[in-house]
Amino acid sequence: MLYEFTVSRADVRMDAYVADAIPELSRSYVSSLISEGRVLVDGKPVKPSVRTKMDSLIRVDVPEPEMTDIKAENIPLDIAYEDRDLLVINKPQGMVVHPAPGHASGTLVNALLYYCKGQLSDINGVIRPGIIHRIDKDTSGLLIAVKNNEIHEQMAKMIAAHDVVRKYRCLVYGVVDSDKGTIDAPIGRSSMDRRRMAVTADGKPSVTHFEVVERFAHATDLSLVLETGRTHQIRSHLAYIGHPAIGDPMYAPRRPSYGLSGQALHSKELTFVHPATGETVHVDSELPEYYRNLIEKLRKEN
């Protein structure tokens, strides 16, 4: 996979900058890519220790992963719902969903293989067993995993048809004036920075509904419902309307992070009709500690 983006922060070590720009890659793995000549800056190879310069063009060539033996790992999971066909996990912020270059262990898939004793759907291959949708590494919250291929196929069709209702909470910069609204704007890959998504004329139709939960002096707590499910949809839509997620290293890199390690975005609720039983499944998770602590900080600013 080829990543291409322009430097927006000067005087940062190259290995650290690239690892921050591509969260699914660890810094040590990025260092090895640089040493192999797979990272070019303005068309030339560099050393991991070289410092970034503004507006330099970085190209990162990540080879396809060669992973055929993903190991089961005894990593604690917060199971919000489970039956014989599927389970809903409350993923912590910072956990990668499935193995990727530089993240062969410690992922949600590694934990699922141990917990489910290998009884997971394999439609998406050996790297993504049980996974029918994903959330970003630094987004916390609810995620569905499936135990068999029959339910996987049905759930995948439901997600594609927007029959799985996904509700998020997000703390954003600035005071959102409207109590509720809809962001209906097509999303595609940014032409300026290929790791980012952006509202583009030729993008895919994308719709996000929002409602204000609480306003603060310089921020807003929003409840959001996805009508579509594009990559980085909430993050790019919120940046588009001028209210990016607090702590978002990609869509608000120059704003104060309030001590967060990633965006204040939580997948809070999932609702769907179970394809095997026909019963409605509704799962609601508590806001994580980092989110609650940030709310308290913002209230003190009022």
C-alpha positions, 0 to 999 in steps of 0.5 A: 500500500502506498501512502503519500502526504505533505509535512505539516509539522516541522522539526520532528524526527522522520520515524516519529512523524510517519508513525504518527501520520499512519497510526496503524504502523508502529514507530519501530516498523516505520524505522525499518521501512525507512532503513529499507528505502521505502520512505522517500522525502521529495523523492529521496531516501532519508534516515529515521533521525532526519527532521521534517521540513514544512511542505515536504512530500513523503511517500511511504511504500508499505509491503503487503503483510505476510501473515498466515499465523496470527496468534491467539493472545490472552488479552482481556476483552470488555464483552457488551453482548454475546450469543452463539453467533456473534458478540459485541466488544467495547474496544478501548482507545488505542487498540488496533482492530486487526493485525497490520504491518508493525502490529502483529500482536496486541490487536482485537483479533489476537484477543478474539482468537483466544476468547473464541477459541478460533471459532470465528468467521473466515470470510475476510481471511486470516488477518481479519477473522470475525471482523465485519466492520472496524473503528479506528485505533484511537476511536473507542467503543462498540464493534461487532465480531461474528463467529460463523460465515452464515451470520457474517454474510447476513450481517455484512449485507445489513451493514451495507444496507444501513440496517445496523444503527450506529450511534457515537458520541464526540467532543468537538472544538468550538460551540456548535450553534444548531441543536441538531442537523445533518451533514450530507457531503460526499467523502473521498481520498484527499488529493493533498494528503492520501492518508486523510479523507475529505469532502470531494465532488467525486466522493461517495455519498456520505450522511452523518446526523448530529445532535448537541448533548452539551455545550461548553465555553469552547467545545461541544459534546455531540451525539451522532448517527451514521447513515453511511459508513465511510472511512473516517466519516465522522472525523472528516465530516466534523472537520468539514463543518469546522468542528473537528474532534478534540485530540484528533491528530489527523484532522486537528493536528495544531489544536490543543489535545487536552492530554488525549492520545487520540480523538475523543470519539466513542462508538456508544450504541449499536442496534440491529435485528439479529439475523438468526433470531429476528429479535432486536439487539440494542447495546449501549456502552458507558462513556469511557474514563478518558471521555468523562474526564475531558467533559469535567475539564471542559465544564470547568472552563465555562 
